[in-house]
Amino acid sequence: MPVSLVTSRRTRRTFYTARVEEQGVSAYTVYNHMLLPAAFRSLEDDYWHLVEHVQLWDVGCERQVELKGPDAARLAQAMTPRDLGRAVVGQCLYAPLVDEGGGVINDPVILKLAEDRFWLSIADSDVLLWAKGLAFGLGLDVTVREPDVCPLAVQGPKADDVMAAVFGDDVRAIRFFRFAVLEFRGHPLVVARSGWSKQGGFEVYADDAGVGLALWDALWEAGQPFNIGPGCPNLIERIEGGLLSYGNDILYGENPYECGLDKFCNLDRPIEFLGRAALEKIAAEGVTRKIRGLRIDGDPLLPAAEPWPVLGAGRRIGEVRSAVWSPRLEANIANAMIGRDFWPAGTQVEVEMPGGVVTATIADLPFV
Amino acid sequence: MPVSLVTSRRTRRTFYTARVEEQGVSAYTVYNHMLLPAAFRSLEDDYWHLVEHVQLWDVGCERQVELKGPDAARLAQAMTPRDLGRAVVGQCLYAPLVDEGGGVINDPVILKLAEDRFWLSIADSDVLLWAKGLAFGLGLDVTVREPDVCPLAVQGPKADDVMAAVFGDDVRAIRFFRFAVLEFRGHPLVVARSGWSKQGGFEVYADDAGVGLALWDALWEAGQPFNIGPGCPNLIERIEGGLLSYGNDILYGENPYECGLDKFCNLDRPIEFLGRAALEKIAAEGVTRKIRGLRIDGDPLLPAAEPWPVLGAGRRIGEVRSAVWSPRLEANIANAMIGRDFWPAGTQVEVEMPGGVVTATIADLPFV
């Protein structure tokens, strides 16, 4: 339900904001103190276009926190329970960041640019301050900064063809969650096969406003035969695909096990990170709630900005975090934090929605 | 220029969001991952109402970072060049926070709740992560957390009367930038004489959603004889009054001297804070740019979301950070970062605005 947003210098514009305005962006959200397009046509029109064609996304708000220097690898590892020791240069690693209590404070994709240089491509919280505070406090020899990099995402089933038209066929060889440095008009750019959809595609890490705009235009031009359109992370597609959103599905301080991120907690490896003792205790004891899928009965719902209570056996046993009508599944689907007794798929529960209480069924993630 | 905002769980609602919606909020901004009302009627109508009557502001987005424990005072001092050593319990202190390079990372009001307990009432950046990172890295014995406190501001010349009607005449005795703990229906609340306007007033730090809503309603009721209205920080009033906005006027990493915050840098005191060496160097060398006032000629302008270049002697010598038409001064006024040669009040410069280049004059702050 869009309301009005007053923008100012504080809600920073990206390299591409002028272009998305020309393309008729109809709503924004604010992410990392920056404008993130949230809709162009309807949520459903944007969805079908994304899954059938290809879209250009202004994700300049995916800010990079750069760690550089002799202790860069040590600092990166200190922040996450995922083992980064075996990562190679050119690899992208999804990695929850946890604090000393094991609580998630962000869930970036980490790009290993060199043995002593990393970019944390972050979700919506100031990891820059966290990393700087840690580095200073621990006395590490590392420079932490936010370079002015604005990623541009090309997402959708036709993304390879559009990217190949601009960068050449080399892009086709980039494997999933790997990146290469490719030239665009003589300017080297990090090009990763990644992005916040399950439709395939790339993220190009533009580090110069002029180059970024020229790249937008070149991709737009090259995309014409492929029905390219402007787009943005799509609520329907990302809930269907099981992508969790930090700040929506994962709240500050919840632990990775509650968020289903068990496989990114490599407690069996001899790695040093802040929340190790806390996570070992949590892993040993098990968690009492977890994010589960939910199919909610009834008419197509409107996305909610408030948590809807989930009821089971007459009491509150959880809450809906994100929910949407899926036109593909012809069902209301949701991510919900659910108490342990109600985890099995198929369990019947109820949801207190603004219009009244409706029945719902626990489901496995992803939905699609 | 409002555009649409898509809200979600990530753009958190405050204790009062339901009330501001009932009161017809016409636009929001997002601040500390939370909704901050940005307009009710027009900017100008809201302005006149604020300076003539009294307004209730939902500033729940002014999040509190609580430092508690034996090392709380040490951590608080480590973050700011302002001497906190002489502060007394019950005092509010405006204090820029700086990193190890002397760059501003936030400019909170610090409330000293006890010798070992502080609230940092923050501007728009995740000071929670910064403070936690430092505390962990430095091995300090302090608990850092964000309690769910949603400040409610009563601002305007009639604020004392409205507050006294709810809290009793004790509130009248609270001095500027001091707080008292007063009871509202048996619930103790921190009540400070402070707020982000120059019209006088209070901020009440509600720490419970139910109490907060009841307080909103009680103040609303008590305010009826005083023509109370819903309001929010007002761009006209705050630029007139010389209030700087972190993220708009003060950008991440700029130093306090560039931002005119010299008097909050107590380098002559034997205090220990992160950026001490950096600020000593900057203070000794002097800065080459500084925030200055600017009167911009021409028709009433529309607030800008982009920096407008300021030109002097044929070259770029600065940029406009915030600008607005002041109906009181019948002039366009602005905060601008300006190069040293052009600091004197009365200096003629030019501004590259969207509609063309216009003349402007350097002015002292505040305007009113």
Interface residues (C-beta under 8 A of the other chain):
Chain A: M1 P2 V3 S4 L5 V6 T7 S8 R9 R10 T11 R13 V25 S26 A27 Y28 T29 V30 H33 A38 A39 D99 E100 I105 D124 S125 D126 V127 L129 W130 A131 K132 G133 L134 A135 F136 G137 L138 G139 E146 S245 Y246 G247 N248 D249 Y252 L274 P303 A304 A305 E306 P307 R321 S322
Chain B: M1 P2 V3 S4 L5 V6 T7 S8 R9 R10 T11 R13 V25 S26 A27 Y28 T29 V30 H33 A38 A39 D99 E100 I105 D124 S125 D126 V127 L129 W130 A131 K132 G133 L134 A135 F136 G137 L138 G139 E146 S245 Y246 G247 N248 Y252 L274 P303 A304 A305 E306 P307 R321 S322
